[in-house]
Amino acid sequence: MTRTVHTFCRYCLASCGVEVTVEDNRVVKISADKQNPHSWRDFCAKGRTAGQLVEHPRRIVAPMRRVGDTYVEATWDEAIADIAARMNEVIDADTPDAVGLYYGNPAGFSSSNIIFMNGWLDAIGTHSRYSVGSIDQNAMHVVAAAMYGSILMAPVSDVDNCDYFLLVGTNPAVSAWNWLETVPGGWRRALARQAQGATIVVVDPLRTESAAKADVHLAVRPAQDWALLLAMVKVILDEGLEHVQDCNELTHGLQSLRELVADSDLDDLARRCDLDRPRIETVARDFANARAAMVVTRTGVSMHLTGTVAEWLGHVLNVITGRMDRPGGRRYEPGYLDAIRMSGMAKASPHRNRLSGRTMVAGAHALSELPDEITTPGSGQIRAMVINCGNPVVSGPDGARLDKALAQLDLLVAIDFVQRESHRHAHWLLPAVHWLERDDLLAFTSNMHDEPYLHYGARAVDPPPGARQEWRIFVDLAIAMGKPMFRAKGLNGFIAATRRAAQLTRRPGLEFNPHWIDRMIVATSRKFNGRRISWREVMAHPHGWVLGPREFGHFRDALRTPDKKVHVAPPEFVARVGELLAEPAPCPPADFPFLLANRRHRHSMNSWLNDLPGLHPSGKGTEVVIHPDDAAKLCISDGDRVKVHSPVGAVELTATISDQPRRGVVVIDHGWGSRVFDPRGGSAPECFGVNRNLLVDAGPVDPLSQTAALNSSYVAVARV
């Protein structure tokens, strides 16, 4: 029997509405849900091929335990009992910090995974928490906390009314105006504004698809976008182009900002970012004088050692020129759930890394610190580890070093669909559930859409009988370990009691599950048109529901700073700029003359979806892009095999000669090179592309965000 299910894709924040055709519990077709009023216009091949991952020939469909060099299937009772006993042994022999966890992007697109993961981590009392955030988004959280008082204060873009777009380190023609905000069809809407006279300026060391359509392309030196943005702030303040009312009424610390730019030199900043001073001054004046304008910063800014400063200065430009909470600028969307208030209710205890002394960012330590935490003896040395829907050996810096560390663990548990590169030493493989196989209400991201929007994501197919949702795994582990979930006494007993009641009465709905939380969120949601929405109304909108018009005026209320003002000059940011200005202008070392850069592909999703041959039939991730002038000096031709190496690693790829990157920059795509193993059949691993992050030293990090030099490492290139 054939049926149609309307739901939304959970591969990225765009959350595209999809129409899934199902026959006999198999996905036959996935297409855009054109009845979706908000998000379907960004539908891409990632969502269209989602069924391939559900039916991956190497999918893990039951718990698998390592026995020697092979794996054997086991029951869930066996898996939970063994893992719980071994983790308790590790904790009893040391401290709770001896148990660690890393989670990747897929966990963030489940309405239950991270909630119950943190409930389990709180239950056992460990601070050894690591996340994907230190790879590409910590800078945003650090800046939001310092300027606005909350790590979740993510302004959204009012694209339809903007006259001047300054896009820094982003390629929305490919990424679909999507990061910690989502604007459906955002690039098409920006191009429509351009056709009506708006200006688009793209700041990127590569001539990307977006740069090719822009009015102005500033090919900035990688990792020096902060110098360009500081120069623009200086021009605006020195020439009195700031928005006086907002500067006086909305900001705190403006005098410190003025003192900072007074101590900087425009010619020096121009040399650092390698752009002409007159061009910088023109862009700064045009931006300040535009009727409506915005700065948008993305991962290209945040994935290097100066990323936090650049992210901060982008926000500063928006604030001092009056672009916050006004048409054509950036605004705060409250959504239907006050995520900022909810996150403020969770009071995490501060914790410093036992070796580096660094604090957590957004509730997690930096991935670059994990290898030393595993291999360095002492109290709190990690001896047991869970990898929750992630692939840190490929996603993070110096993966070879992390791989060696993971091999030394007493217990490694991987929760995923297939056995990836980071799981090759796993003692247990636990099968996860795909978003096509579960219900989701992504309430905690409702303030990241550019309009008030709600969509309950219904599951399309049933999961394999042996697969289990992540929230259930964490609850089962807490009960087996005798640790109260969320440190709430009695909660484990209550959950167990609901399970018994459901079993005795044969009424599955009596068993506690995340659906209870979804109903509670809707019942306590923000009022629209003077009343709260109801669960019945949510179910009556299977294509998604735009709850009301876009509104301005919520930004000031959302601030969580003590004085309810934007802190435009946090002392730690000002001090960091002082350090950067005291350093000489960047100069590559003689042995490693090229800067390593990255680029975005429409149908790629970090290391998450780069192992599906149907999604990437051309085998992307196998080339290094070199400027013609650089290639000529190295006697490299298009199609040559070359070696790219750094002080910590080397990879071999095919050279592609293109003027897309600026001279002195080479491009290798991020997220490739993970092997997919076959724990059931024992066939040889499959691999697509190479892991460019093997070239990145995990040692140096942005001192503010703890992000490694993923897009600012120096490498050498030689013909093989």
N, C-alpha and C positions, 0 to 999 in steps of 0.2 A: 504494500500500500504506500502511495506517495503522499507526502504532506509538505506544507511550507511553514517554516518558522521564521519570524522576524525578530532579530536581535541586533547586537552591535559588536564590532570587532574590538578585541582587547589586546592588540599588538602595540598600539601607541595611544597617546592621549586624544588623537583625532576622533576615536570612538565611532568610526563610520557605521551608519546603519546598514545592515546586510540582510539579504533575503536568502535563506538556506533551504534548498530543496532536499528532502530526506526520503529515502526509500529503504524499508526494512532495516532501520537504524544505521544506515550508511549515508554519508553526505554525497549527494549526486552533483550538486552545483551550488556555488555561492556567487551571488551577484549583488550589486548595489540596491539597497531598498530606496527606491525613488519616492516612496511615500514618507520617508523620514524628513521632517521639516527642518533639520538642523545640520546633519553631518555627512550625508552620503556622498557629497561631491568630491571628497578626497579619497574615495574608494580606490584601492590599488591592488597589485598582484599579491601583496602579502595576505590580504584578507581573502582574495579569490582562491588562493591555494591552501588555505588553512586546513582543509580536509586532508591534505597530504601528510601533515604532521600527525593527525589523529590516526592515520592508517600507515604510519611509517613502518617499513618492514622490519626495522630493528627496535621498534618501540618496546619498552619494558612494560609488561602487563601483569606482573606479580612480583612481590618482594624477592630479591635475589641476593644470596649470601656468597661471599667469596670463599672458595675452598681451594687452597693452593693457588694455581694460576687460572682457575676457571670459576664459573658461577653456577649455583644450583638454585632452583626455585624453592621458596619456603612459604609458610603461611604468615599471615599478618600477626597472629598471636606469637609465633616464634620470633619474628623480627622485632616486635615491640619489646618483648620480654628480654631478648638478648641485648638490644641497644640500651634499654633502661638500666639493666644490671651493670653493664660495662661503664655507662656514664656515672652511675652512683659510685662505682669503685674509684673512678678517676677523681670525683669530687671528694670522696672520703679520704683519699690519699693526699690531697692537696687542698685546693679551694674551689669554689664554683667557677672561678675564672679559667680553670683548666679545661672547661668545655667552651668551645667557640662556635660561631655561626657566621656564614657569609650568605647574603641574599642578593639576587640579581633582579633585572628589570621585570621579568614575568610576575614576580611576587607582588609588584606594585599595581598590577592590573587585575588583581583579584580583590574582591571586596572583603575577603575573610583571611587571606593568607597572612599578611603582615600583622593584623590585629592579634591573631592567635599565636603567631610566631613570637611576638613580643610578650604575650601572656605567658608562654612557656619559658622564655628567657628570664622574665621576672620571677617565675616560679622557682627556677633553680638558682637565681641570684647571680648570674654571670654578667660581667661587663665586657667580655670578649666578643664584641659585636662588630661586624664588618659588612659594608654594603657597596653597591655599585656607585653610590653617590660620589665617592672620592675619585671616580674616573671622569665624570663629566658634568656634575651639577652642584657640587659642594659650594662653589663660589657664590651661586645665587642664594643659597640658604644663609651663608655667612653674611652677605650684604643685606638680605632682608631682615635678619635678626638685628643687625647693628643699626640700620637706618629706620626700620619700621617697627621693630620690637617683636617680630614673629618670623620664624623660618618659612612659614607658609604664605607670607604676604607676596603674592605673585601678580603684579598688575597685568591686565589684559589690554590688547590693542584695539582701538576704535579705528579700524582700517578705512571704513566707508567715508569718513569725514576728514581724512588726513591730506595735507597738502605737501608735506615734506617727510619722506621716509629716510632715516639713516639706519641702515641695516649692517650690523657689525658682527662678523663671524657667523653668518647664517646664510643659508641658501634656500629660501622658502619656495623657489620654483621646484625643488625636490622634496624638501622636508615638510612642506604644506603648512607653514606658519605654526609650527607645532613643537613645543618643548614643555615648559612649565606653564604654558597656556596653549589654547587651541582656538584658532579662528578658521572655521570651515571655509574652504575655497579662498583662503586668505590671499594667496598670491594672485589669483585671478581678480579678486576684488581690488588689490593694490594696482594691478595693471589697468583696471577700469578707471581708477582715480588718476593714473598717469595719463590716460587718454583724454581726461578732462582738464589736464594741466598740472597735475601734481608731479613733484620731482622725486626720483628714487636714486639714492646714493648707496652703493654697496662697498663696504670696507672688507677686503679679503685678499690674501696673497695669491689667490687663484682667480682666474677669469671663469667663474662658475656660470651655470645656466642663468642664475639671477643677475650676475654682473653683466652678462651679455645683453640683457634687456634694460639695464639701468641707464639713467642719464649720466651718472658719474660713477666711475669705478676707481677706488683708491686702493692700489695694490700694496698694502702696508707690509712691512717686514714682520714675519711671524713673531708672536709674543711681544710685539711693541705697539699693539693697538692702544695700550694705556697711554703712551706718549702722545698719540694723536688726540685722544679724548681729553687729556689734561691740557693740551695746547688749545683745544676748542673752548674749554672752560675758562682758560686764561684770557683768550680774545674776548669772550662774552663779558666777563667781569671787568676787565681792563677798559673796555669800550662802553660800559654801562648799558649793555644789551639785555640784562637780566629782567625778569618779571618782578617788579618791585613789591607788589602786594603779596605774592606767594613767598618771596624771600623774607619779607618782614613778618608775616603772619603764620606761615606754615613750617618754617625751617628753624633749626637750632644748630649753631656752630658755623654760621656763614662767615664770621670774622676769621676763624681758623682757616677756612677754605680760601679766603682772600689772601691771607698771609702765605699760604702754600703756593698759590700761583704767582705771588709777587716774588718769591724766591726762585721761580723757575724761569728758564730762558727759551723763547720761542724757537730760536735757531737751533739750540741744542735738542729740543724735543723733535723738531723736524728732521734732524740728522738721525735720531734714534729710530724713528718710524720710517725713515727713508722716503719722505714725501716733501714736495716743495712747500716752503713756508707760505707764499702767496695763495697756493691752492687750499691749504688748511684754513687760512684766514677767510677765504671766500666761503667755504663750506660752513664755517662757524657763524658767519654773519647771516648767510642765507637761512640757516637753520633757526637762528634766534629771531629773525624778522618774518619768518613764515607765519601765516595766519594760524595754522594748525600743523603740528609736527610731532614726531616721536623718534626716540632712539630705541632700537631693538637689539639686544645682545643675546647670543646663543652659545652653543657648545664650542664653536671655534674660538671664542674668547676665554672660556673657562678651563680648557684642557692644557694649560701650560703654567709656568711658574709665576707669572704676573697676572693670572686670570682674575683674582679677586679684586685687584685694584682697577682693572679695566671694567669689570662688571659694575663696580661702585661708581666709577666716573660716568658710565652710561646712564645710570639712575640719576646722578647729580645733574647731568645736562637736562633731563626731563623735568626735574624739580625746579631748578633755578630759572628755566625759561617758561614756566607756567603750563607745562604739558600734562600735569597730573590732574585727573578727575575733570578734564575738559574735553569737549568733542574734538576728535582728530588726534588725541594723545593717548595716554595710558590711564586706565581706570580700574577700580576694584569691583569685581563682580561677587556679591555675597553668596550667590547660589541659593540652594534650598537648605543647605546645612552649614552652620557657622563652624567651618573646620578650624579656624584660628582659635575660637573659644574652646572647642573640643580638645585641640592639641595642648592648650594651656592648662587643661585640667590634669594632664598626665605629667606629674612632676618627677622627671628622671633624676636620679642622684648623679652629681658630677663625678667624672672619673678620668684619671690621667693614665696614659699608657705607661706600663711599668718600666719600659726601656727608654723611650724617647721623652716621656713626660708630657706629651701633647694631649690635649683634651679631645673629647668626642665632637664631631660635627653632625648635626641632625641625627643624633642618637647612635652614631657608629664611629669606629676608629678607621683610619686610613688603610686601604688594602695594601699599600706599599710596606706597611709595618708587619703584615701577617707572617712572612717567612721567618723573621727573627723571633717573633712571639712563639713560634712552633719549635724552633731549634735552640733557643737560648735557655739553659737550665735556670731554675729558680722558682720561687713561689709564684703561682699563676701561669707557669708555662703551659701552653695549650697542648693537651694530649688527646683530646677527642674533638671532632669537628663535624658540623653539618653544613653542607652546601645546598642551599634552598633555591632551586631554579636559577642557577647561575653557572658561569664558566670563567672564573677569575684568572685562570692560567692564560687564557686568550684575551680577555677583556682588559686586564691590568698590566702594569709594567713588569718587565723582566720575568716573564712567565716561567722560564726554565728554572729560575731560583725557587719560585713558589712550588713548582712541580716536585722538586727534590725535597722540599720541606713537607709537603703533603704525604710523601712516601714514608716519612718517619713517624706518622701518627699511630697511636695505639688503636684508634677507631676513626674511620672516615665514613660518613653516611651521606649519600647523594640522593636528593629528591628531584626527579626530572622525568622527561618522556623517554630519552635515550641516554646512553652512556657516552658522555662527551670527554673532551681532553682533560678537564679538571677532575674527572671521576675515575680515571684509570687505576688509581690506587684504592678505590673505595672498598670497604669491607661489606657494606650493604648498599644495594641499589633499590630505592623505593619508588614505585610508579606513581606519577602525578596525574592529575586530571586536566585536560585541555579546556579552554574557555568555551568551546563548542559543547562541552559535556557538563557544564555547571551554570547555575544562575548567578548573576552579579548585579549589585547596585553600587556603582562607584561614587558613593556620596561624598567621600573625602576629597574628590577632585572637582566637585560641582562649581567651586569658585574659580576654576581655571578655564571654563568655557567663556566665550565672548558674549553670551546671553544666558539668562536663567533657563536651564535645560535639564530635563530628567529623562532617563531611559532605563527601564529595568531590563537587563539582558537575560532573556530566557535561554535555557539550554536547548540545543537542537537535537542531540543524540545522547544516548546513555553511554557512560564510560565502560571500559572493559570491567568485568566483575572483580578482577584483582586490583584495579586502580583505586586510589583513595585520595580525597581532597586533602590539601595540606593542613587545613585547620584541624581536621580530624586526627591527622598524624600527631600534631603537637598536643592535642588534648589527650590522646591515648598515651603518649610518652609521659605527660605530667602525672596521669593517674597511676601508671606503672611504676614511676619513680617515687611516688608518694609525695609529690611537690604540688602545692595548691596553685592552680592556674591564676595568673594575675595577682598572686599572693593573697587571694581572697579565700579565707577559711570557709570551708563548707561548700565551695563551688564545685569541687570535684565530686563530692557526694551527691550534690543536686543533679549534676550531669549524668552520673551513673544511675540515679533513680529514674530520670526521664527515659533513659535507655531501657530499663527494665519495664517501665510502664508501657512503652511503645511495643516492646516484644510481647508482653502478656496480653495486651489488648489488640495487637495486630493493627495498630494505628501509628504509622511512621511519623506523622506530624507531631506526636507527643514528645518525640526525642528532641532535645535541645540541638539547635543548629543555627548557622548565621542568619537564616531567614527571620528568626526572632529579632535579631538586631536590625535587619532591614525594616521590619514593620515598626520598630520603636523609632528609628530615624525619621521615617515618613510621618509618624504621629507627632513628632516634636519639631517638624520642619518649620522653616520661616513661612510667615503668612503671605499669601498672594491674593490680591483683591479683597483684603480684609479677613481672610479665613485660611486655615491650614488645608493643605491637600490631604486627600484620603487615599488609602491603599486601593480602594475600588477604582478611583480615578487613575491611579498609576497603571493598574491592570487594563484599564480601558484605552490606554495609549500604547499599543504594542510597537508602533513605529517611532516612539519617542515623543516627547512633549515639551514644547517651548512654553514656559510657565508665565511669561510676560515680556514686556519690552525691555530693551537695554536702558539702564538708569544710571545717572551720575549722582554724586553726592554721598556715596558710601565710603569713600576713601578715608576721610578724617576719622570717622567712627571706627574704622577697622584698625587704626594705628594702636599698637600696644606699647609704645614708649611711655615712660612715666608722665611726661609733659604733653603727650598727644601731639607731638610735632615730629617732623622728619629730621633725623640727625644727619646732616649732610657732611659732617667732618668727623667721623669716629676716630679717636686718637690713634688706634692701631693701624688704620688705613693711611692716615697722614704720615705716621712714622715709616710705614713701608715705602711710601713714595719718596720720602727723604733718603732711604737706603738706596733705592733705585737710581735717584738722581746723583747720588755720590759715586755710583759705579760708572766706569767708562762706557761709552756707547758700545753696543754689542759687536763683537768681531769673531767670526768662526775660527776655531783652532786649525792650524795648518794641516793636520792629519785627517780632520773631519770637516770638510769645507761646506757641507750642505745641511740645511735645516729640513727636518722631516715633517711633512704636513699630511693631512688627511682630507678626505672629501666624502660627501654624502651621496648615496645612491637611492633612488626612489624605492626600489624593491628589496633593500637591505635593511636589517634591523640589528645593528651592533653585532654581537656574536650569537644572537638568538636564532636567526633564521638563515644563516649562511651555510647550512649543511643540508639543504633540500635541493637535490639536483633539478627538480621540476621548476623551482623558483629561479634558479640561476643556471640555465643550460649552457651559458657561454663560459662558465668557470671563472667568474670574476675573482678579484683578489689575488691575481697572479702577475700583476704588472707594476712597474715603477714608472711614473711619468716624469720626464726630464725635459727642461727647456732646450731648444735647439742649440743655443750658444754653449750651454754647459756640455751637451752631448758631443759637440764638435771638438771641444778641448780634450775630451776623454776618448775620442775616436770611437764613439758608440753610435751605432745606427739603429733605426727602428727595427724591432724584432730581435735584437741581440740579447743573448743571455748575460745578465750582469749579477754581480754580488754587491749587496748593500750591507755595510758593516759598521758597528759602533764599538765603543770600549767593552760592551757587555754581550754582544751577540752579532750574528750574521744570518742573512737570508739570501736566497737566489731567486731571481724573477726575470721576466722578460721586459725589456725596455720599450717604452712607447715615447716617441719624441713629439712634443706638443708645446705650443706657447701658452698653454693654459696656466701653468705656474709661472711666477716671476723667476728671474735668474737667481740661482743660489738655493732654490727650494726644489725638493723632490717629493712626490706624492705616492704614498702607498696606502691603500684602503684599510681601515680599522675593522677588526672583528672576524678576520678570516684565519684559516689554518688549524681549526679544531678537527681532530679526528672523531669519527663516530664509530664506536666499537660494537661488536656483536656478541653480547654476553650469553645469548642463548645458543646461537649456532656456531660461534667460534670462527667465523669467517674473518678475513683480513679487514682492518679498519678502512673506512672511507674518509677521504680528506679533500677539501676544496680550498685552494689558495694557500697563502702563507701567513704566519702570525707576525705582523710588523712590530708588535709590541715587545718582541724578543730583543729589539734594538734599544729599548728605553730603559735607562738606569732607574731603579726604584728609589735610589738614595735621595737625590734632590727633590724637594717638594715645595709648593707654594706654602709659605709659613702660615698663611691665614686660612686657606681651605684644605691644605694637606693633599692637594692634587699633584700628581707626578707630571713630568715634562713630556706628556704624550704627544703634544704638537709643538714642541720646541727643543727636540733633541738634535744633536749634531751627528751626522753620519758621513761616510765616504762611499763612493760608487766606483766600481771597477769592472771592466769587461771580463767575463770568464774566459 
